[in-house]
Amino acid sequence: MRLIFIYGPVASGKLTIGRLVAEQIRAPLFHNHLIVDAVAAVFPFGSPEFVRLREQFWLETISAAASSGQSLIFTFAPEPSVSTDFPDSVLRLVARAGGQVTFIALDLDEIEQERRLVNPSREQFGKLRSLEILRELRPSMTACMRQMPEAALRIDTGTLTPIEAASAIVQRIATVS
């Protein structure tokens, strides 16, 4: 089982690139907002119930996939309401089941991030679209990005197209044993 753990800041292209990688390697895409949106339908974002359930659902799903040998792609946006040990918990769960996690980091400069943030396609999953909120949260989200595990590959999504980024990921995972 292989877990491709794609992480990056808001609007860095995680879902778009994740979909392309999923298509190329024929693995399911378990993107961040599947659980975020489900839990947020009941509890406010950031509330204790939201934080606990979101992480529990992420871990349970990844654990079940690992136990059954089902490879998958997971997208994740590091931010302060997530436990700092979440990536390590994922790594331990997958390793216990004999699987492997490949961390892929997406980077994006602030100007391009703000340009993308207001894209109407971001409405589909209730993604952040407020420049004011982004600017307020950016320092803490940047700090969370720095705490992430070492990536097998870092991609500047401001300089590569989603197709080029997905191809680079597929190439990289082919060489990671």
C-alpha positions in Angstrom: 0.0 0.0 0.0 1.3 3.4 -0.9 -0.1 6.7 0.5 0.8 9.7 -1.6 0.4 12.5 1.0 0.2 15.8 -1.0 0.3 18.9 1.3 0.5 22.6 0.6 -1.0 26.0 1.4 -4.4 27.1 0.5 -4.9 27.4 -3.3 -1.7 25.6 -4.2 -3.5 23.2 -6.4 -3.7 20.1 -4.1 -7.1 18.9 -5.4 -6.4 19.6 -9.1 -3.0 17.9 -9.0 -4.3 15.1 -6.8 -7.0 14.3 -9.3 -4.5 14.2 -12.1 -2.1 11.9 -10.1 -5.1 9.7 -9.2 -6.0 9.4 -12.9 -2.5 8.5 -13.9 -1.8 5.9 -11.2 -5.3 4.7 -10.9 -5.6 5.2 -7.1 -8.5 6.8 -5.2 -8.2 10.4 -4.2 -9.1 11.0 -0.6 -9.0 14.8 -0.5 -9.1 17.0 2.5 -12.5 18.5 1.9 -14.4 15.2 1.8 -14.2 15.0 5.6 -13.9 18.7 6.3 -17.2 19.4 4.6 -19.0 16.4 6.1 -18.0 17.4 9.7 -18.5 21.1 9.1 -22.1 20.3 8.1 -22.7 19.5 11.8 -20.0 21.3 13.8 -18.4 24.7 13.2 -14.9 24.7 11.7 -12.3 24.7 14.5 -14.7 23.7 17.3 -13.5 20.9 19.6 -16.0 18.4 18.0 -15.0 19.4 14.5 -11.3 19.0 15.2 -11.7 15.6 16.9 -14.0 14.1 14.3 -12.1 15.4 11.3 -8.9 13.9 12.5 -10.6 10.7 13.6 -12.3 10.2 10.2 -9.0 11.0 8.3 -7.1 8.5 10.4 -9.7 5.8 10.3 -10.0 6.0 6.6 -6.3 5.9 6.0 -5.9 3.1 8.5 -8.6 1.0 6.8 -7.0 1.6 3.4 -3.6 0.6 4.7 -4.9 -2.5 6.4 -6.7 -3.6 3.2 -3.7 -2.8 1.0 -5.6 0.0 -0.8 -3.2 2.7 -2.1 -4.5 6.2 -2.2 -3.8 9.9 -2.6 -4.5 12.2 0.4 -4.5 16.0 0.1 -3.9 18.1 3.2 -3.5 21.8 4.1 -1.4 22.2 7.2 -3.1 24.7 9.6 -3.3 25.3 13.4 -6.5 23.3 14.2 -4.8 20.1 13.1 -2.6 18.2 15.7 1.0 18.8 15.0 1.6 15.1 15.2 -1.0 14.2 12.6 1.5 13.5 9.8 3.5 11.2 12.1 0.3 9.4 13.2 -0.5 8.8 9.5 3.1 7.5 8.9 2.9 5.1 11.9 -0.5 3.8 10.8 0.6 3.1 7.3 3.9 1.6 8.4 2.2 -0.7 10.9 0.2 -2.1 8.0 3.4 -2.6 5.9 2.7 0.4 3.7 4.7 3.4 2.6 4.0 7.2 2.8 5.4 9.5 0.2 5.2 13.2 1.2 4.8 15.7 -1.6 5.0 19.4 -0.8 3.4 22.0 -3.0 4.6 25.6 -2.7 3.1 28.8 -4.0 4.1 32.5 -3.7 1.7 34.9 -2.0 0.7 36.9 -5.0 -0.3 33.8 -7.0 -2.1 32.4 -4.0 -4.2 35.5 -3.6 -5.0 35.5 -7.3 -6.2 31.9 -7.2 -8.0 32.2 -3.9 -11.0 34.0 -5.5 -11.4 31.5 -8.3 -15.1 30.5 -8.5 -14.1 26.8 -8.7 -13.1 27.0 -5.0 -16.8 27.3 -4.1 -17.4 23.6 -4.9 -16.1 22.4 -1.6 -16.6 25.5 0.5 -12.9 26.3 0.3 -11.5 29.5 1.8 -12.1 32.4 -0.6 -11.6 35.5 1.7 -8.4 37.4 1.1 -8.9 39.1 4.5 -9.1 35.7 6.3 -6.2 34.3 4.3 -3.9 37.3 5.2 -4.9 36.9 8.9 -4.2 33.2 9.0 -1.1 33.1 6.7 1.6 33.4 9.4 0.2 30.5 11.4 -0.4 28.4 8.3 3.2 29.1 7.1 4.5 27.9 10.5 2.4 24.7 10.2 3.9 24.1 6.7 7.4 24.3 8.2 6.5 21.6 10.8 5.6 19.1 8.1 7.8 16.0 7.4 10.6 16.2 4.8 9.0 15.9 1.4 10.3 13.4 -1.2 9.5 16.2 -3.8 8.7 19.9 -3.6 6.9 21.6 -6.4 6.3 25.3 -7.0 2.8 25.2 -8.5 3.2 28.8 -9.6 5.8 27.8 -12.1 4.4 24.4 -13.3 1.1 23.6 -14.8 -1.0 21.0 -12.9 -0.3 18.4 -15.6 3.5 19.1 -15.2 3.2 18.9 -11.4 1.3 15.6 -11.6 3.8 14.1 -14.0 6.6 15.1 -11.7 4.9 13.4 -8.8 4.2 10.2 -10.8 7.9 10.1 -11.9 9.1 10.7 -8.3 6.9 8.0 -6.8 8.1 5.5 -9.4 11.7 6.0 -8.1 10.8 5.9 -4.3 10.9 2.4 -3.0 
